[in-house]
Amino acid sequence: MLRLTPLGGVGRFGRNCLLIEDEDTGAAVVVDCGVRFAGPELPGFDVGLPDLERLGTLGDRLLAYIITHGHEDHIGAMPLALRERSAPIYCTSFTARFLQRRCARLGERRPPIDVLAYGETRSVGPFSFSFAAVSHSIPGAASLILRTPVGVVVHSGDFRVDEDPVFGLPTDLESLRAAAGSDGVACLLADSTGATLPGRNGGEKPIGVALDRCFDMDEEGGVVFVSLFASHLQRLALLIDLCRRRGRKLVLLGRGLLEALQMGLAEGVIDGSDVIADENALRNLPRARLCIALTGSQGEERAALARLARRDPTLGINVEPGDRIVFSARVIPGNERSVQPLVDAFVDQGADVVAGRGAPHVSGHGYAEDLRLLLQACRPRVFVALHGNPENLVAHGDLAREVGLDDGRIVGLRDGHTLVLDGTSGPRHIEAPKAHEPAAIDGDVCWFPASLVHSRLRMGKAGMIIVNVVDGSDVVVVPHAVFPELAGALLDKVKEALRAALRDRGAVDDAARRSINRIFYRLHRTPPELLLLPAVGS
């Protein structure tokens, strides 16, 4: 039997990670291990992580990490995962470069990686696998064809069906059809990001036309600033070509873009030596001859775009009236509140801002008709929608019904749930308690359990109660930033709950915490965090 358990990425965008286990031998592989941008639900944290604790329990059963592509939502947690449980890594050449960079940024040694060409096969335990090329917004992306004891499992990775990419190979549906054979694949797990969008994704090349229009400025025009994902080398190639035709020099600001450029040069897919200039051009060239590419399209505080909005003097250039700011990236759901203040700041500084629906961008993910083509190529006996919010996952399930799958073959997983396949009877869906979400703080190589996140949330919403047990029988209670104010009858109730715990059980225990929580729940308030100091006295 085969067990497939998403440890992240199913029910919420980001932190994509799938655990696949062969129940007979115990052998396990993990497909991708990424992060997601943290929102207000993770106070003080930068990113959310998959369930790394689960990986740590696998021990020697974990035989491989198989990585479909190099985006942060698929590789960002790998350095931490390798700390929890080391195992060989398999990916394409470009993905290996992005993964090595990620490890280096977090101070980890560059891990050994087995680089596969498309179509090349590797075997680990009871599994063998190969990669099929797919078009995406990052080079080296792949779908995984995994041969298991119960049949072929296909993991789409992130993809769109682009027959004419800027560079690289188009999506290889023929290899997926060959893997399906006459009976179809045992299970297809597929990217759902674009499932709610009708039609086909138009691909990357048409964006060049829209991006070109952003250069339409009079002779006295200013700088064209273009913000894009650092990993989007196809977009960078389009920008290099536009600067060449428009007579502008291109300056890259942001470590991620500079590192991505070096990868593109090393892989031979970028050639911009006649166009790309260093930061000296910011001082030596007229503004009308400059184009500046920046990282930070998602509003990241330390990225180049946010520093530009703050007029950071270390950046070497400021926005002036007549300049144009082009957001050439979609805003990942949840990041709108970080991006809008940047747009407002640039408008206040007198720039023309091209953002939102008018921005020159196309998704790297397939729309409904692209997903339909994948379903028809694989003809799955069981289908699982991956990568998305519930709306996306349900829409993808509806597409599967439209191509002929009945409800019993469409499994609606969520993070922490398990799909069991035995190759003969129908799929079995095992629900699990809500999966917790650890988080990494400030990019440090460390991670924290959900209990710490919950404590921060309580402190942020309701403050903290500091409790000191005196002589084992009484308590000193010091409230800090508690609302409603901890005084009078409310303070008496809290003290009585604590004293009762000391009388009855000799300690302020979890039952006492629950009693105090109930006191605040009755007031329709979030309970404060309870901090128990070491006892004083004899």
Sequence and secondary structure as in RCSB ss.txt:
>XXXX:A:sequence
MLRLTPLGGVGRFGRNCLLIEDEDTGAAVVVDCGVRFAGPELPGFDVGLPDLERLGTLGDRLLAYIITHGHEDHI
GAMPLALRERSAPIYCTSFTARFLQRRCARLGERRPPIDVLAYGETRSVGPFSFSFAAVSHSIPGAASLILRTPV
GVVVHSGDFRVDEDPVFGLPTDLESLRAAAGSDGVACLLADSTGATLPGRNGGEKPIGVALDRCFDMDEEGGVVF
VSLFASHLQRLALLIDLCRRRGRKLVLLGRGLLEALQMGLAEGVIDGSDVIADENALRNLPRARLCIALTGSQGE
ERAALARLARRDPTLGINVEPGDRIVFSARVIPGNERSVQPLVDAFVDQGADVVAGRGAPHVSGHGYAEDLRLLL
QACRPRVFVALHGNPENLVAHGDLAREVGLDDGRIVGLRDGHTLVLDGTSGPRHIEAPKAHEPAAIDGDVCWFPA
SLVHSRLRMGKAGMIIVNVVDGSDVVVVPHAVFPELAGALLDKVKEALRAALRDRGAVDDAARRSINRIFYRLHR
TPPELLLLPAVGS
>XXXX:A:secstr
 EEEEEEESBSSSS  EEEEEETTT  EEEE    EE  TTSTT SEE   HHHHHT GGGEEEEE     HHHH
TTHHHHHHHS   EEE HHHHHHHHHHHHHTT     EEE  TT EEEETTEEEEEEE B SSTT EEEEEEETT
EEEEE  S B  SS SSS    HHHHHHHHTTT  SEEEEE TTTTS S    STTHHHHHHHTT   TT   EE
EE  TT HHHHHHHHHHHHHHT EEEEESHHHHHHHHHHHHHT    TTTEE TTHHHHS GGGEEEEES TT  
TTSHHHHHHTT GGGS    TT EEEE S   TT HHHHHHHHHHHHHTT EEE GGGSS   SS  HHHHHHHH
HHH  SSEEEESB HHHHHHHHHHHHHTT  GGGEE   TT EEEE SSS  EEE  S     EE TT S  B H
HHHHHHHHHHHH EEEEEEETTTEEEEEEES SS   HHHHHHHHHHHHHHHHHHSS  HHHHHHHHHHHHHTT 
   EEEEEEEE  
